[in-house]
Amino acid sequence: MAAPMSWRRLVSSPAIAGVFTRISDRLFRARDRRGGSSVLLLAPLLAETDLPPRHVSRPTGSAGAQGTDGLCSHFRWMAEHVPAFRVPGAHVHILTSPDQFYQTMKARIRTAQRRVVMASLYLGTGQLEQELVDCMEEALQRSQESSRSPDLKVSVLLDYTRGSRGQVNSRTMLLPLLQRFTSQMRVSLYHTPDLRGLLRLLVPQRFNETIGVQHIKVYLFDDSIIISGANLSDSYFTNRQDRYVLLENCREVADFFSELVEAVGDVSLQLQPDDSVSMLEGMVHPYKGNRQDFSASARERIMEVVNTAHVRQRLLSRSEDSEDEGLSNGEEDTWVFPLVQMKPLGIQVDEQVTQRLLTDAGPDSTVFLTSGYFNLTRAYMSLILGAGASYRILTASPEVNGFFGAKGVAGAIPAAYIHIARQFYNQVCRLGQQERVHLHEYHRPQWTFHAKGGWRFSSWRAISQTCWSFIIISLRVDVFTVASDLKKHPQETFFTHWFTPRSYVVTQWISGSVASLTTSISKGLFLSAFVHLQRCCMQ
């Protein structure tokens, strides 16, 4: 069921948005309503599919990031676009379970001396989350009593809409720390500039998150950092499988991510000890100020961090290139490329680089893609169907989807994702590519699945003698391991066990009929809306 004009286009057009903003500012200027009518419930879900990402041109010449003369030529182009950090491969560790992730965070917070930086969609309100907050309190209290770490700073970046949902929420969990350690504690709440005017007033809690959210997941302790897709909530600490990469004692990488989170925090609302919020002086307000002005200033502040790191590395590389040939296996044999994606601000580095990576994957490559939801954009679907590489795509089975068994419209989400996957797999079959593109599902009783990432393996035996390992850290696709000289065969890496033995080819269920969608709205409208919901960051 197609709509000639999407609701999102309607409400975000300059003329209409301006009228909505002026009317709502006059009527509700002093109010910060958190509820609302369900009149526009489906408005953000009826947007048209994204256009394909802009093609990334192939740069000429050599890259200039840290010692990239030792970088395999297939990936040197990335150093022309984003910072490239070299780290020892021995400092990269894979955490395999939610509990290990949780225990590692608590231990690192307790021992932090200089900084703790936590960026997530939200912080839960249960006992496990309270224990995490208690660890922060212990560390801050110790810093006040100890001469070794008197300057410990804790910075937390969350999404405003998700972190403010309900009477007890992420904000109320952190307020006691903010009130007690005001000079050492910072809580920033990012608010998308797209949720404004009447749209902000009318779309209810939870559904307003579909307009856009802060989705960075970075957990940093002094000079070590965990990149993950996991939120700070009890299920992510117990039985919700995700992926977690720990970079140990990698100061330059940690500095970059600390500065990046600080930059996003600077353009976010600042939580005050009385639970009010305000912007830093001189910053444009995300939903009360001019939309274009906010986006421009926020983009400038965030890209300043990326560009500064990129230029700094290019300058340093000239003196480091001559040292590359003397590196041994135990030295800096791994590159980390941070990618940033904030499309409402005009930052699309991640999708451009990811598109190039997938485009370059030839018949000698195998690409593993995992996601808790089958939410590939149409551009990526077309790219996969037209590629030469082999693809293995893993998503959650309906029973381990985080929305399985939910009340209301949300309970139909797992079936709707099956519908989307079925459409894609029908295309695979029509093109006769069943041998090249395989769909799998993750199933584990009493667990849910949230791991999002991509891993590309190319000509392992051929290039392992000439290239070191690569790890791309992305804030959207998050971890993309490329052309590595790992110590063990790639088919034995940490994530491949997700595909077997409990996983099975999706044709076993995709060929069956889609479950009946019994909702308060028509089936056709919901399916049409849900095809676009796949692009939203619903957790």
Wavefront OBJ file of the C-alpha trace (Angstrom):
o trace
v 0.000 0.000 0.000
v 1.902 3.030 -1.257
v 1.303 6.630 -0.312
v 1.838 9.384 -2.912
v 3.481 11.602 -0.317
v 5.048 10.303 2.899
v 4.007 11.708 6.243
v 7.646 12.326 7.090
v 8.133 14.373 3.925
v 4.967 16.316 4.710
v 5.808 17.186 8.293
v 9.476 17.883 7.571
v 8.999 20.124 4.535
v 10.282 23.636 5.335
v 6.916 25.372 4.880
v 4.768 22.926 6.852
v 7.413 22.368 9.541
v 7.705 26.116 9.984
v 3.966 26.492 10.491
v 3.870 23.559 12.952
v 6.785 24.967 14.901
v 5.370 28.482 15.165
v 1.925 27.255 16.218
v 3.253 24.802 18.808
v 5.804 27.265 20.192
v 3.036 29.798 20.821
v 0.624 27.304 22.376
v 3.048 25.196 24.368
v 6.180 27.302 24.756
v 6.534 26.642 28.471
v 5.583 22.992 28.346
v 7.645 19.873 27.759
v 4.946 17.292 27.191
v 6.008 13.669 27.304
v 2.698 12.118 26.345
v 0.430 12.843 23.414
v -2.260 11.714 21.058
v -1.933 8.685 18.820
v -3.246 10.683 15.828
v 0.202 10.730 14.208
v 1.219 7.338 15.490
v 2.137 6.027 12.062
v 3.368 9.319 10.630
v 7.110 8.618 11.038
v 6.721 5.072 9.712
v 5.316 5.981 6.300
v 8.478 7.495 4.882
v 9.755 6.489 1.504
v 12.726 4.179 1.313
v 16.152 5.841 1.406
v 17.853 6.565 -1.847
v 20.968 4.455 -2.460
v 24.037 5.789 -0.644
v 26.211 8.127 -2.666
v 28.902 6.254 -4.549
v 32.343 6.471 -2.951
v 34.884 7.412 -5.563
v 38.097 5.421 -5.653
v 40.898 7.714 -4.508
v 44.172 7.817 -6.354
v 47.589 7.897 -4.784
v 48.787 6.472 -1.503
v 47.022 6.928 1.798
v 48.482 9.117 4.428
v 47.274 7.691 7.727
v 49.463 5.994 10.266
v 52.011 3.989 8.330
v 49.565 2.851 5.672
v 52.316 1.725 3.321
v 51.957 -1.586 5.137
v 48.233 -1.602 4.484
v 46.870 -4.010 1.897
v 46.191 -2.029 -1.278
v 42.571 -3.243 -1.344
v 41.810 -1.170 1.770
v 44.253 1.730 1.601
v 41.535 3.965 0.163
v 39.775 4.033 3.532
v 42.628 5.963 5.087
v 41.913 8.779 2.624
v 38.409 9.214 4.027
v 38.605 8.474 7.762
v 41.213 8.267 10.520
v 43.182 5.008 10.624
v 44.589 3.974 14.012
v 47.226 1.279 14.272
v 47.072 -0.900 17.359
v 48.649 -4.204 18.424
v 46.411 -7.098 17.457
v 47.132 -8.635 20.863
v 45.240 -5.713 22.423
v 41.994 -6.581 20.625
v 39.814 -8.941 22.648
v 36.414 -10.436 21.889
v 33.932 -10.733 24.734
v 31.499 -13.538 24.066
v 28.612 -13.286 26.533
v 26.329 -10.667 28.099
v 27.605 -11.508 31.567
v 31.238 -11.103 30.502
v 30.347 -7.737 29.003
v 28.599 -6.657 32.209
v 31.289 -7.872 34.580
v 34.027 -6.297 32.475
v 32.296 -2.927 32.568
v 31.843 -3.034 36.335
v 35.460 -4.015 36.908
v 36.777 -1.310 34.572
v 34.625 1.402 36.122
v 35.850 0.514 39.604
v 39.508 0.795 38.577
v 39.268 3.846 36.309
v 41.660 6.642 37.244
v 41.000 9.437 34.746
v 37.808 8.952 32.750
v 34.709 6.865 32.273
v 32.695 7.534 29.114
v 29.402 5.704 28.537
v 27.393 6.271 25.353
v 24.222 4.254 24.841
v 20.612 4.535 23.724
v 19.442 4.331 27.335
v 20.197 3.098 30.850
v 17.707 0.658 32.333
v 16.105 0.963 35.747
v 16.547 -2.504 37.284
v 18.843 -3.936 39.925
v 21.696 -4.753 37.531
v 21.656 -1.245 36.151
v 21.672 0.157 39.683
v 24.777 -1.901 40.448
v 26.451 -0.308 37.433
v 25.535 3.144 38.747
v 26.839 2.122 42.169
v 30.196 1.277 40.560
v 30.346 4.803 39.168
v 29.540 6.197 42.590
v 32.310 4.106 44.186
v 34.823 5.280 41.603
v 33.864 8.938 42.015
v 33.940 8.677 45.814
v 37.348 7.023 45.680
v 38.649 9.773 43.394
v 37.688 12.412 45.956
v 39.465 10.532 48.720
v 42.560 9.490 46.752
v 45.443 11.612 45.602
v 46.085 9.184 42.707
v 42.855 9.909 40.823
v 41.422 13.222 42.031
v 40.355 14.240 38.523
v 38.210 11.275 37.538
v 35.449 12.421 35.188
v 32.338 10.448 34.257
v 30.475 11.363 31.077
v 27.222 9.662 30.025
v 25.570 10.219 26.645
v 22.032 8.875 26.120
v 19.092 9.525 23.844
v 16.655 12.104 25.174
v 13.393 10.404 24.181
v 14.396 6.896 25.259
v 16.142 8.090 28.399
v 13.114 10.147 29.480
v 10.416 7.494 28.985
v 8.276 6.849 32.082
v 8.368 8.246 35.581
v 11.403 6.142 36.520
v 13.915 6.356 33.725
v 17.568 6.793 32.789
v 17.548 10.369 34.045
v 16.236 9.497 37.496
v 18.824 6.699 37.756
v 21.673 9.165 37.231
v 20.349 12.183 39.112
v 21.812 11.157 42.526
v 25.299 11.013 40.990
v 24.830 14.336 39.244
v 23.629 15.961 42.452
v 26.486 14.571 44.534
v 29.371 14.866 42.057
v 28.307 17.897 40.028
v 31.833 18.941 39.011
v 32.864 15.419 37.970
v 29.684 14.147 36.321
v 28.138 15.013 32.976
v 24.902 13.585 31.536
v 24.068 14.574 27.955
v 20.758 13.736 26.269
v 20.813 13.914 22.479
v 17.547 15.061 20.902
v 17.015 14.559 17.173
v 16.232 17.766 15.275
v 13.548 15.901 13.315
v 11.225 15.592 16.334
v 9.859 19.106 16.628
v 6.719 21.207 16.414
v 3.348 19.453 16.447
v 5.016 16.143 15.636
v 6.832 16.258 18.973
v 3.638 17.116 20.826
v 1.370 14.526 19.235
v 3.486 11.386 18.791
v 3.386 9.365 22.064
v 6.322 8.065 24.051
v 8.054 5.016 22.621
v 6.749 5.778 19.135
v 8.516 9.140 19.121
v 11.772 7.176 19.113
v 11.054 6.047 15.559
v 11.748 9.606 14.379
v 15.424 9.296 15.302
v 17.654 8.466 18.261
v 21.219 8.623 19.556
v 22.451 5.106 18.894
v 26.195 5.154 19.629
v 27.299 2.313 21.947
v 30.736 3.140 23.368
v 31.989 2.189 26.828
v 35.374 3.705 27.666
v 37.552 3.366 30.743
v 40.815 5.358 30.786
v 42.586 4.089 27.624
v 40.503 0.963 27.021
v 37.239 0.871 25.120
v 34.397 -1.555 24.420
v 32.581 -1.180 21.098
v 29.251 -2.968 21.125
v 25.626 -2.831 20.043
v 24.399 -3.574 23.559
v 22.473 -1.046 25.599
v 22.840 -0.549 29.348
v 19.880 -2.704 30.312
v 19.463 -5.927 32.265
v 18.607 -8.172 29.300
v 21.822 -7.067 27.602
v 23.668 -8.193 30.738
v 22.000 -11.609 30.999
v 20.322 -13.292 28.015
v 20.373 -10.943 25.024
v 23.231 -11.960 22.751
v 25.240 -9.135 21.230
v 28.846 -8.652 20.122
v 31.514 -6.846 22.114
v 35.044 -5.838 21.062
v 37.465 -4.677 23.769
v 40.434 -2.557 22.675
v 42.875 -2.729 25.562
v 45.281 0.153 26.271
v 44.767 1.860 22.915
v 45.100 5.480 23.960
v 44.780 7.164 20.566
v 41.595 5.229 19.783
v 40.207 5.954 23.247
v 41.040 9.652 22.902
v 39.231 9.796 19.578
v 36.042 8.190 20.879
v 36.150 10.267 24.051
v 36.368 13.431 21.944
v 33.619 12.179 19.635
v 31.214 11.498 22.505
v 32.122 14.875 23.996
v 31.284 16.565 20.682
v 27.887 14.846 20.456
v 27.337 15.765 24.092
v 28.081 19.408 23.350
v 25.169 19.574 20.885
v 22.867 17.689 23.264
v 20.651 18.757 26.147
v 22.489 18.812 29.470
v 20.780 17.160 32.438
v 20.758 19.386 35.522
v 20.649 18.288 39.196
v 16.980 19.330 39.409
v 16.080 17.075 36.426
v 15.694 20.011 34.066
v 17.639 20.182 30.802
v 19.419 23.016 29.029
v 21.780 23.590 26.144
v 25.344 24.764 26.533
v 25.768 28.479 26.009
v 25.938 29.393 22.345
v 24.543 26.075 21.086
v 21.460 25.924 18.866
v 18.504 24.152 20.461
v 17.656 20.893 18.620
v 13.853 21.356 18.473
v 13.227 24.966 19.466
v 15.932 26.482 17.295
v 16.170 26.571 13.511
v 16.476 23.061 12.059
v 19.130 23.939 9.489
v 21.180 25.995 11.946
v 21.245 23.147 14.458
v 22.261 20.574 11.862
v 25.006 22.783 10.475
v 26.512 23.611 13.865
v 26.235 20.029 15.126
v 27.798 18.647 11.946
v 30.651 21.134 12.212
v 31.327 20.253 15.850
v 31.283 16.481 15.259
v 33.238 16.484 12.015
v 35.830 18.711 13.653
v 36.817 15.721 15.777
v 36.984 13.383 12.772
v 38.880 15.790 10.542
v 41.335 16.839 13.241
v 42.241 13.203 13.938
v 42.558 12.525 10.213
v 44.893 15.482 9.588
v 46.966 14.702 12.671
v 47.538 11.147 11.500
v 48.496 12.202 7.993
v 51.138 14.511 9.419
v 52.489 11.835 11.741
v 52.542 9.172 9.044
v 55.525 10.689 7.214
v 57.829 9.945 10.109
v 56.274 6.543 10.827
v 56.241 5.027 7.334
v 59.963 4.346 7.453
v 59.488 2.183 10.546
v 56.870 -0.166 9.058
v 59.264 -2.767 7.685
v 60.666 -3.516 11.106
v 57.347 -4.485 12.686
v 57.029 -7.967 14.113
v 53.863 -10.015 14.570
v 53.453 -8.760 18.119
v 53.518 -5.051 17.262
v 50.994 -2.695 15.694
v 49.588 -5.070 13.118
v 45.941 -3.966 13.205
v 44.129 -0.911 11.857
v 41.030 0.599 13.429
v 38.862 2.839 11.236
v 36.151 4.756 13.152
v 33.080 5.493 11.012
v 30.398 8.010 11.934
v 26.786 8.045 10.729
v 24.379 10.832 11.697
v 22.223 11.261 8.622
v 19.894 13.971 10.043
v 23.048 16.089 10.366
v 24.288 15.253 6.890
v 27.008 12.843 8.085
v 26.926 9.649 6.016
v 30.496 8.342 6.199
v 29.473 4.917 7.447
v 27.041 4.045 4.677
v 29.429 5.307 2.005
v 32.356 3.245 3.267
v 30.161 0.200 3.893
v 28.785 0.399 0.367
v 32.324 0.481 -1.024
v 33.350 -2.505 1.112
v 30.406 -4.553 -0.112
v 30.896 -3.407 -3.690
v 34.542 -4.479 -3.658
v 33.715 -7.953 -2.304
v 34.330 -10.203 -5.288
v 33.735 -13.904 -5.969
v 36.693 -14.796 -3.733
v 35.029 -13.148 -0.720
v 32.563 -14.333 1.894
v 30.537 -11.745 3.783
v 28.757 -12.514 7.061
v 26.018 -10.089 8.093
v 24.139 -10.335 11.386
v 21.265 -8.314 12.806
v 18.561 -8.826 15.374
v 16.128 -7.654 12.721
v 16.140 -8.095 8.960
v 16.559 -4.375 8.326
v 18.825 -4.041 5.298
v 18.106 -0.912 3.286
v 16.926 -1.440 -0.250
v 20.247 -0.094 -1.497
v 22.118 -2.837 0.384
v 19.623 -5.473 -0.751
v 20.236 -4.506 -4.375
v 23.973 -4.531 -3.793
v 23.878 -8.039 -2.324
v 21.715 -9.379 -5.133
v 24.063 -7.949 -7.745
v 27.346 -8.883 -6.055
v 29.720 -11.718 -6.739
v 30.615 -12.510 -3.134
v 28.967 -15.229 -1.065
v 26.673 -13.933 1.675
v 25.532 -15.526 4.907
v 22.903 -13.401 6.626
v 21.818 -14.145 10.185
v 18.779 -12.674 11.919
v 16.788 -13.542 15.010
v 14.149 -16.242 14.729
v 10.673 -14.969 15.654
v 10.900 -16.568 19.104
v 14.136 -14.721 20.000
v 13.119 -11.391 18.518
v 12.985 -8.794 21.283
v 9.375 -7.943 20.360
v 8.085 -11.531 20.491
v 5.045 -11.743 22.749
v 4.750 -7.981 23.169
v 1.312 -6.425 23.564
v -0.406 -4.414 20.863
v 1.188 -3.464 17.575
v 4.681 -4.366 18.785
v 3.710 -8.039 19.083
v 3.278 -8.226 15.310
v 6.796 -6.975 14.581
v 8.491 -10.427 14.420
v 5.953 -11.623 11.832
v 6.420 -8.438 9.852
v 10.183 -8.977 9.732
v 9.543 -12.476 8.396
v 7.439 -10.875 5.681
v 10.329 -8.564 4.743
v 12.827 -11.438 4.733
v 10.480 -13.529 2.652
v 10.252 -10.813 0.017
v 14.035 -10.618 -0.151
v 14.505 -14.379 -0.325
v 11.930 -14.623 -3.103
v 14.145 -12.267 -5.092
v 17.148 -14.474 -4.348
v 15.260 -17.476 -5.695
v 14.011 -15.667 -8.774
v 17.604 -14.777 -9.640
v 18.801 -18.326 -8.959
v 21.271 -17.217 -6.267
v 20.354 -19.646 -3.506
v 23.862 -21.128 -3.553
v 25.481 -17.721 -3.082
v 23.092 -15.995 -0.644
v 22.087 -17.938 2.469
v 19.710 -16.749 5.173
v 19.967 -18.162 8.684
v 18.163 -17.576 11.941
v 19.459 -17.564 15.490
v 17.485 -19.581 18.008
v 18.280 -20.209 21.646
v 15.584 -20.945 24.234
v 14.959 -18.097 26.686
v 17.377 -15.788 24.849
v 17.029 -12.905 22.422
v 19.440 -11.846 19.678
v 20.723 -8.308 19.043
v 24.143 -8.714 17.417
v 24.640 -6.353 14.493
v 27.752 -6.470 12.394
v 29.497 -7.517 9.238
v 32.600 -9.569 8.556
v 34.237 -9.828 5.152
v 36.811 -12.498 4.408
v 38.799 -12.412 1.158
v 41.396 -14.812 -0.242
v 42.584 -15.837 3.174
v 45.418 -18.132 2.260
v 46.679 -15.757 -0.426
v 46.837 -12.496 1.481
v 47.500 -13.679 5.015
v 51.218 -13.697 4.249
v 51.267 -10.101 3.007
v 48.623 -8.234 5.033
v 48.070 -7.702 8.712
v 44.645 -7.783 10.292
v 42.054 -5.083 9.864
v 39.217 -4.154 12.138
v 36.821 -1.430 11.191
v 34.907 0.020 14.102
v 31.673 1.619 12.978
v 28.953 3.374 14.977
v 26.262 1.933 12.758
v 27.492 -1.346 11.346
v 29.845 -1.231 14.314
v 32.385 -3.968 13.636
v 33.531 -4.936 10.176
v 36.548 -7.232 10.179
v 38.346 -7.198 6.863
v 41.131 -9.266 5.305
v 42.726 -10.389 8.537
v 45.795 -12.419 9.267
v 44.155 -13.937 12.334
v 45.912 -16.596 14.305
v 43.145 -19.041 13.530
v 41.130 -19.802 10.435
v 38.302 -17.307 9.886
v 35.680 -20.035 9.925
v 36.626 -20.585 13.569
v 36.165 -16.982 14.642
v 33.959 -16.051 17.562
v 30.716 -15.290 15.733
v 30.458 -18.243 13.363
v 29.030 -20.491 16.079
v 25.916 -18.300 15.979
v 25.145 -19.848 12.587
v 25.350 -23.462 13.781
v 24.058 -25.838 15.007
v 20.881 -24.084 16.172
v 20.628 -21.940 13.083
v 19.077 -23.227 9.931
v 18.512 -22.019 6.421
v 15.702 -19.545 6.434
v 13.805 -21.351 3.657
v 12.532 -23.694 6.345
v 10.309 -20.912 7.612
v 10.433 -18.220 4.996
v 8.499 -20.322 2.507
v 5.630 -20.689 4.935
v 2.771 -18.249 5.237
v 3.218 -15.023 7.139
v 1.524 -15.069 10.515
v -1.755 -13.203 10.696
v -1.319 -9.630 11.855
v -4.180 -8.889 14.198
v -3.742 -5.239 15.103
v -5.941 -2.236 15.596
v -5.104 -1.032 12.087
v -5.526 -2.662 8.710
v -3.101 -5.361 7.669
v -2.180 -3.590 4.462
v -1.400 -0.320 6.180
v 0.682 -1.961 8.887
v 2.779 -3.974 6.449
v 3.319 -0.898 4.325
v 4.355 1.056 7.404
v 6.579 -1.700 8.667
v 8.607 -1.968 5.500
v 9.810 1.510 6.365
v 10.048 0.835 10.074
v 12.985 -1.435 9.289
v 15.148 1.658 8.954
v 14.352 2.912 12.445
v 16.382 2.196 15.538
v 13.746 0.475 17.652
v 15.109 -1.415 20.631
l 1 2 3 4 5 6 7 8 9 10 11 12 13 14 15 16 17 18 19 20 21 22 23 24 25 26 27 28 29 30 31 32 33 34 35 36 37 38 39 40 41 42 43 44 45 46 47 48 49 50 51 52 53 54 55 56 57 58 59 60 61 62 63 64 65 66 67 68 69 70 71 72 73 74 75 76 77 78 79 80 81 82 83 84 85 86 87 88 89 90 91 92 93 94 95 96 97 98 99 100 101 102 103 104 105 106 107 108 109 110 111 112 113 114 115 116 117 118 119 120 121 122 123 124 125 126 127 128 129 130 131 132 133 134 135 136 137 138 139 140 141 142 143 144 145 146 147 148 149 150 151 152 153 154 155 156 157 158 159 160 161 162 163 164 165 166 167 168 169 170 171 172 173 174 175 176 177 178 179 180 181 182 183 184 185 186 187 188 189 190 191 192 193 194 195 196 197 198 199 200 201 202 203 204 205 206 207 208 209 210 211 212 213 214 215 216 217 218 219 220 221 222 223 224 225 226 227 228 229 230 231 232 233 234 235 236 237 238 239 240 241 242 243 244 245 246 247 248 249 250 251 252 253 254 255 256 257 258 259 260 261 262 263 264 265 266 267 268 269 270 271 272 273 274 275 276 277 278 279 280 281 282 283 284 285 286 287 288 289 290 291 292 293 294 295 296 297 298 299 300 301 302 303 304 305 306 307 308 309 310 311 312 313 314 315 316 317 318 319 320 321 322 323 324 325 326 327 328 329 330 331 332 333 334 335 336 337 338 339 340 341 342 343 344 345 346 347 348 349 350 351 352 353 354 355 356 357 358 359 360 361 362 363 364 365 366 367 368 369 370 371 372 373 374 375 376 377 378 379 380 381 382 383 384 385 386 387 388 389 390 391 392 393 394 395 396 397 398 399 400 401 402 403 404 405 406 407 408 409 410 411 412 413 414 415 416 417 418 419 420 421 422 423 424 425 426 427 428 429 430 431 432 433 434 435 436 437 438 439 440 441 442 443 444 445 446 447 448 449 450 451 452 453 454 455 456 457 458 459 460 461 462 463 464 465 466 467 468 469 470 471 472 473 474 475 476 477 478 479 480 481 482 483 484 485 486 487 488 489 490 491 492 493 494 495 496 497 498 499 500 501 502 503 504 505 506 507 508 509 510 511 512 513 514 515 516 517 518 519 520 521 522 523 524 525 526 527 528 529 530 531 532 533 534 535 536 537 538 539
